[in-house]
């Protein structure tokens, strides 16, 4: 009898165990219908591809003979849910840098750390290996944006609408040189809906 109790207990505990399966990072898995890594990656790639195909880029390159330098400003999450904007911004930065058509400059926080390193080098590094202050590349354009949502719920059904708006602004004269917009709409049918 004791043997059967141990076997049944072991089977019960095994049935309740967590199961983990490794999947490809570019695979699409939508569990809740909420914003996820696939949405972030696809929106960033599509928006940057659109931005790089618009006239602002060739206009700037033809006028100056150089690649434009871009910095990411604030991308605000105005949605109803938590969206890690940092992963979205990192996806955009990667796409811009990897295009080879745009230079990308460090953000305000990154620059502070780099400037501290230059000060340290000035005091502690050999003269022939020091990087001098005052040689930074200034940004020509700032990329700003926001993520908004609209949720429509009826019973166990839900429609989630995401709208991402990005704007590229000239730092020389505040002109908006590119306006990008990407919309995602998801229909979710579930016994337990999240808001």
Secondary structure as UniProt FT lines:
FT   HELIX           2..15
FT   TURN            25..26
FT   HELIX           37..52
FT   HELIX           55..64
FT   STRAND          68..77
FT   HELIX           85..99
FT   STRAND          102..104
FT   HELIX           108..124
FT   HELIX           127..129
FT   TURN            133..134
FT   STRAND          141..154
FT   TURN            155..156
FT   STRAND          157..170
FT   TURN            171..173
FT   STRAND          176..189
//
